[in-house]
Amino acid sequence: MGYYVVFGFLCLAVGGLAYYLVFTGTTWNPYLVWLLAWSIAAFVLYGLDKALAKAQGARVPETILHLLAAVGGFTGAWLGIALFRHKSNYRRHPLIWAILALSTVGHAVLVYFWLL
């Protein structure tokens, strides 16, 4: 339970700070800023989880990674998988791949209807 609190707070801090900095510094659509902020948070946490996996330390709970992808961090999650080669085996991690695919399609539909 303690890991969830620590990594959940870290996730909210990175995502919230990214949202604040981008939103106040640009005139972009708030939904696009939302997607960018959570993608930054997902990318950072994927990188952190990979580093912790190599160091055999406390790991980022997969639930946190799944939630990040679902709330809009799917782009950062895809980049984290590709660049860090982390959670890239779809047979060992089928749930993350399913959540990423559904999140990508779901948010693409939202972008289409809200912004186009």
Summary of the structure (lengths in Angstrom):
residues: 116
radius of gyration: 14.2
end to end distance: 41.6
largest distance: 45.4
contacts: 348
relative contact order: 0.15
helix: 82%
strand: 0%
